[in-house]
């Protein structure tokens, strides 16, 4: 059992029984002396960078790097078995504003297990560009698949709801006279065919607000 496993066992014991806390404390002190006496090593990991809490009404229009390299130091017993999944890095944009800005990546942006220290993060900052978005109701149009022969048989199309609310950059709405459903392949071309389908956005910063599904009813010619 290495030091990391020992610390986990001690935490479980301490949380399960108050009477074991004294024993756990004594063992923890012994484990600390064991870890403190170990040689320190340096290990580097490349991990995903999570962009969190983009403010409402803003969208990120650039593409900052989504991976960072972190260099960690600590006892060899803790670092030797460490996996990248035990480390996380993130940038909180909750206080950001519209425009171009830079966010520093320091040890507060990286979460590591106890006993490990963050020595270096690369890059040390990221550039973020945030632009304001609008919300508008955009009419929905159904995409009917199956070729021209199927589309010629269509007499009437009903869509419920007939429009959906979309959040996008103002200039993207000029290219969104309609927003289209995924392709519908009717199982028959007689009578009425109904299906619940997903509405798709093609603009890079546009997204559906709320439920992205609509019901499409297709009435075929007799």
HUCOR-V249190 format. One line per field, one symbol per residue. burial: 1 if it has 24 or more other ideal C-beta (glycine too) atoms within 12 Angstrom, else 0. A space follows every 50 residues. Layout:
burial=???
//
This chain:
burial=00110110010000000000000100010010001000000010101010 10010001111001100111111111111001000110111010010000 00101000110110110100100001011110110001011111000000 00110010100001111110011001001111010100100010101011 1010111100000111110100
//
